[in-house]
Amino acid sequence: MTTAPIHEWGRRLSDAIRAALDAGDLDAARRLALEGDGQARSLAKEYALMYRGLGITVRVLLRLLAGTASAEVAELARRFRLDMARLMAPAGGDEPATADPTDGLDEELRRAARCLEAGEEQFDREQARLADEVVLAIDTGDVGRARACLDLKEGGQYVPRHDRLIRFMAETFGSVLRRSGPAALLNLHVATAEGQRRGFERWEQMSPEEFAWTTAYLLKQHMGRFEVTEDDEKFTIEQSLCGSGGALVVRGAYAGPEALPYVEGPGPLTAGEPRLAVYCSHCPIWNGVAPLRWFGRPHWVFERPSRPDGSCTLHIYKRREGAPATYLRALTAPVSNE
C-alpha cells in the first residue's frame, strides 16, 4: 500500500536523505537511510531492484541471442563485458584487458553472463558499504561526508552501470532491427517479455493505485524526472525526462557514426507513432502487446512517447477496459519486414 502523497512519488530515497541533511534533520536522514521510505527498503537496497531487474533482462536477451550466429552480436557482448569490467575495477587498480579478440558468439555470451553475476555481487557489497558510511557520517555530524558518500553510491557506482546495461539493450535491439527487420524485433521483444512473465503476473494482481505506485518506483530508479497525477479515469505519469530511453535520445545516441536506429511506421513497435527510438520500442511491447495477449489489457498506455527532449507520457487506467480503442488497434496492427 502506498505510504506517500502522490506528489512525492517521483522522489528517490537518496534525494529525501539529501533534503533531510540540508534541513539539518539528522535523525530523519538516519532513519531514512536505515528504514527506507516505504518503497526502497533501505539506502543499501535503494537501487538493488532495478540493478537486478536489468540483469535479468540482459540474461534473457543473452539466451535469446545464442542462436543468431551473429559476429556483430558477439562484438556487442564483448564490448559490454569489457566496459562492465572497467566499471567494476577498483579505483587506481589495473585496467581490464582490452586486446583479447572476440572468441565466438557462444563464448562471448557466456563471458557476459559471468561478468553480470560477478558485477551484481560486487554492486551489493559496495552499495551496502557506502550506505554504512553515510550512516556513520550522520552519526558523527559530518554532513559533507554523508553527501559525498551518497553521491558516490549513486553517481559513481549505480548510474554508470545502469547506463551501460541500458546501452547494451539498445544496441541489441538496434542490431536485430538492422539485420532482420521489425518483425524480428517484435518477436525478440515478445520473447524477452515471456522470459520475465512472472513479474508481469504480479503486476496484474495489483490494484490500479498500487500498480501506479510501483510503476513510479521503477521509473525513478532509471534516474529520470516525472510527476504523477490522478483523475477519475486513470493515473498519468508525465516524464520530463525518461532516464533510460529518453536519456539516450538527449545524449545523442541516435546521431553520429554509431547512431542507434529508429523504428519507422505506426504499429505496435512505435505505440502507433510514425517512428520511435529503437530502445523505446520495447515499452509498448512488454507493457502493451504482451499483457494484452496474456491478460486482455495493456498495463501502460503511451501518449507521444520518446519525444526529442527525452520526455514521455504514460497512463495507467483504473478500469480494465479503459485503454483507448485507437491504442489497442495500434498494438494489434500487423508488422512485416517489407
N, C-alpha and C positions, 0 to 999 in steps of 0.2 A: 504494500500500500504506500502511496506517496506520502512524504513527510515534509515537503517544502512547497511554498506557494508557487504557482505556475510561472511567475516572472523570474524565479530563481532557478528554473530547470536547466538553464544553459550555463550555470556557474560551476566550474570544476572545483574539486576539493582543494587543490593547491592554491587556487585563487581565493577561496574562502579563508584559508590559513594566512595568506598574504594580507588580506583585508584585516584579519584579527591582529596580526603583528603591527600593521600600520596604525591601528586604533589603540595600540598599547594593551590589548586584552590578551595577555599571555596565557591565562587559564583557558580561554576559549580556543586559542591556537593549539595548545597542547591537547585539549580534549578532542578537537577535530583530527589531529594527527593520529591519535591512538584509537578513536572510536568511529571515525569516518563521519559522513554527512547524510547517511540514510541510503545512499547509493554505493559509493565506494566504501568498502568496509573499514579501511584504514589508509593512511598515507602510504604504507608499504605496499598495499594491494591496489592502489588507485588505478594503475594502468595495466594490471595483470590480465583483466578480462579481455581487453582489446588486443594486447600483445599475443596472448594465447589464441584468441579467435583468429587473428590474421595468420598465425602459424598453422592453424587447422586448415584454413582456406588454401594456403600455399601448398601444404602437403597433398590436399585433394587435387590441386592442379598438377603437381608433380606426378602423381599416379596417372592422371588422365593423359599426360603428355608422353608417357612411356612408349606408346605405340606409334608415335608420329614419324620416327626415323628422320628427324629434322636436325641438321647441323646448326641451324640458326637457334633453335631451342636449346641445344646443348651449350652454345656460347652464352645465351642469356642466363642459363643456370650457373655456368662457370663464373660469369661476372657478378652475379648475385652473391654467390658463395664467397668470393674474394672480398667483395665490399662489406658483407656482414662480418667476415673475419677481421677486417680492419676496424670496424666499429666495436668489436669485442676486445680488441687488443688493449692492454693497459697503457696508460699514458707514459710515453717515454720508452715503451717496450719495442721489441723488434717488429718491423713491418712484416705481415704475412707475405709469403712468396707470391709473385705475380707472373713469373715466367713459365709456370707449368702449362703445357699445351692442353687443349681440350681433348679429353680422353674418352670420347664416345658418349652418346646420349645417355644410355642407362647408367653409366658410372657417374656422369655429372649430376644426374638426378639424385642418385644415392648420396653423393657427397653433399649436395644442397640440403637434403633431408637431415643428414647427420649434423650439419652446421646449424640448422634450425633448432634441433634438440639441445645442442650444447649452448646455443645462444639463449634459449629460454631459461635454462638452469642458471646461467650466469646473470641474466637480467633479474631474476627473482632475488638472487643473493644481493646484488648491488642496490636494487631498489629498497630492500629491507635495511641494508647498511646505512644508506643515506637518510632513510626515514628515522632511524635511530639517532643519526647525527643531528637531524632537525630537532628532535625532542630534547636531546642533550643541550643543544644551544638554547632552546627556550628555557630549560630548567636553570641555566646559568645566566639568563637575561641577555644573551648575545644575539640580538635581533638580526644584525648584519650577517652573522654566520648562519643563522637559520634560513634567511632568504637565499644566501649563496648556495646552500645545500639543496633547497627547493629548486632553484634554477638549474643546478647541475643534474639533479634527479630527472627533471622534466626535459629541459632543452639540451642537456648534454648527453643524456642516455636515451630517453624514450623517443623523442621526436626524430632524431636521425634514423633510428632503426625502423620506426613506424613508416617514415617516408620511403625507406628503401624497400620494404615489403610491398607498399602500395605501388612503387615504380615497377617492381618485378611483375606484379599482377597486370599492370597496364601494358608493359612490354609483351607479356604473353598474349594478352587479348589482341594487341596490335599485330603480332606475328601471325596468329591464326587468321585474322581478318585479311591480311595481305596475301597470305599463302593459299587459303582455302575458301575465302569469301564469307558473306554474312550468315548464310545458313549454317556453316560450320561453327561460326562464333556463337550463334544461338544455341546450337547443340552443346557446345562446351559450357556455356553459362547454365543451361538446364542441368547438365550432368554435375556441375560443381554445386549447384543448389541441392541436388539429390544427395550429394555426399555430406551435406550439413543439415539434412532434413529434420533431425531431432530437435535442433534449436528452433526451427520454424514451427514445429508442432507445439513447443512450449509457448511460443508467442500466440498461437491460435487459441490457447486456453485462457488467455488473459482478458480482463475487461478492457474496454477502449481506453479508459484513463490509465490503467496500469501499463498497457502497451505503449501509449504515448509517452509516459514517464520513462519506460525502458528504452524507447527509441531515442529520446532526448539524451539519456545517459550514454548510449552508444555513439551518437553523433558528436557529443562534446569530447569524447575520447579521441576523435580524429583531429582535435585542436582547431576546429572552426569556431565561428560565431553565429549565434542564432537567437531568435525569440520564439516563444510558443504562445499561441492564443487559442481560445476555445469559443465556439458558438454552439447553438443547439444541434447542429448537424455534424460537426467534426472538430478535431484538433488540427491546427495548422502550424507547421514548423517553417519559419521563414529564415533561411540561412543567408546571412550577408556574406559569408564565406563558408563553403563546404571545405573542410580541412583535408579531404582526400582528393576527390575528383576535381573540385573547384580550385584547389591549391595547385594541382598540376597545370590547369589552364592558365592561371595568372602568372605562374613561374616560367611559362614559355615552353612547356613540354610538347606542345603541338606546333612548334615552329622550329626552323633551322634544319640542319642536315640530318639529324636523328629524330625528326619530328614523329610523334605518335600520330596515327591516322584518325580520321573521323568516320563514323558510320553514316552513310548517306541514304536518304529516303525515309519517309514516315513509315513506321511499323513498330513492332514490339521492341526492337533493339534501341529505338530512339524515343520511346514513350510517345509516339505519334508526331514527334517534331521532324522538321525537314532534315536535320543532321544532329549528331550527338558525338561528343568526345568518346573515344573507344573505351576508356576506363569506365566512364559513367554508364555505358551500355549494360553493365551487369545489374544495375539497380532496378530498372523496370522488369528484368527477367527474374532475378532472385526474389524481389519483393512484390512482383506483379504477376508475371506469367506462371511461375512455379506455384505460389499459393492459390492462384486461380484454378489451376489444374488439380491441386490437392484438396483444397477446402471450398472451392466455389466462389472465392473472392480475392481481390488483391489486398495485400496488407498496407502498402503505401501507394498513394496516387500522386504522381508528379505533375507539377504545373510549371512550364518553362524551365526545365532542368538545365543545369550546366551552362549558365549564361556566361558571356565573355568576361564579366567581372568576378566570376567564381561563385556567384550566388545561385540559389536553388530553393524551390518551394515544394514541400510535400504535405499531403493531407492524410489524416487517419480518420476514416468515417466511423461514426458510432453505430450505425445500422449496417448489418451485413450486406444489404443490397444498396448501400449508399453511393458506391462508386458511379460516376457518370457513365452513361451508355457509350459516349464517344471514346472514353478512355478504354473501356472494355473492348471496343472494336479495334482500337489500335493494338492492344495486347494480343488479339487473336488473328491479326492480319497475317497472310502468308508471307514467308521470307524465302527468297531464292538467291542464287548466286549470279543471276543474269544482270 
